[in-house]
Amino acid sequence: MVTLEAILERNNLNRAYKQVKANKGGPGVDGMTVDGLLDYLRTHAVEIVESVKAGKYLSLIHISEPTRH
């Protein structure tokens, strides 16, 4: 089982970002580009990770998982 701490490790987050960039990922539903995300994360990454760990992160976007049959 993968822990939240493992997911939020800096190296894991960096790998995830690099994979999205390599795949030429398009803007998210919020319109933020991959390049815009990098600038945003440089400023806010610590704050985001801490709020997720504290259970206080609130995403403005809800993505529902597909129903399993």
C-alpha positions as CSV (number, residue, x, y, z in Angstrom):
1,M,0.0,0.0,0.0
2,V,1.3,3.4,-0.9
3,T,1.1,6.0,1.9
4,L,0.2,9.6,1.6
5,E,3.6,10.6,2.8
6,A,5.2,8.6,-0.1
7,I,2.9,10.2,-2.6
8,L,3.8,13.7,-1.3
9,E,7.6,13.1,-1.2
10,R,9.4,15.8,-3.2
11,N,11.1,13.3,-5.5
12,N,7.8,11.6,-6.3
13,L,6.1,14.9,-7.0
14,N,9.0,16.0,-9.2
15,R,8.8,12.7,-11.2
16,A,5.1,13.2,-11.7
17,Y,5.6,16.7,-13.0
18,K,8.3,15.6,-15.4
19,Q,6.1,12.8,-16.7
20,V,3.2,15.2,-17.4
21,K,5.6,17.6,-19.1
22,A,7.2,14.8,-21.2
23,N,3.7,13.7,-22.2
24,K,3.0,17.3,-23.3
25,G,0.1,17.4,-20.9
26,G,-2.5,20.0,-21.8
27,P,-4.1,22.5,-19.4
28,G,-6.2,21.2,-16.6
29,V,-9.8,22.0,-16.0
30,D,-8.7,25.2,-14.3
31,G,-6.9,26.2,-17.5
32,M,-3.4,26.1,-16.0
33,T,-0.7,25.0,-18.4
34,V,2.2,22.7,-17.4
35,D,4.6,25.7,-17.5
36,G,2.2,27.8,-15.4
37,L,2.0,24.9,-13.0
38,L,5.8,24.9,-12.5
39,D,5.7,28.6,-11.6
40,Y,2.8,28.1,-9.3
41,L,4.4,25.1,-7.5
42,R,7.6,27.0,-7.0
43,T,5.7,29.4,-4.9
44,H,3.0,27.2,-3.3
45,A,4.3,23.6,-3.1
46,V,5.2,23.6,0.6
47,E,1.9,25.2,1.5
48,I,-0.1,22.6,-0.6
49,V,1.8,19.6,0.7
50,E,1.3,20.8,4.3
51,S,-2.4,21.4,3.8
52,V,-2.9,17.9,2.3
53,K,-1.0,16.3,5.2
54,A,-3.2,18.2,7.7
55,G,-6.4,17.2,5.9
56,K,-7.2,20.8,5.1
57,Y,-6.6,21.0,1.3
58,L,-9.7,21.8,-0.5
59,S,-9.7,21.4,-4.3
60,L,-12.0,23.7,-6.1
61,I,-12.6,20.9,-8.6
62,H,-14.2,17.5,-7.9
63,I,-13.4,14.6,-10.2
64,S,-15.6,11.6,-9.6
65,E,-14.3,8.2,-10.1
66,P,-15.9,5.9,-12.7
67,T,-18.4,3.5,-11.3
68,R,-17.1,-0.1,-11.1
69,H,-19.4,-2.9,-12.2
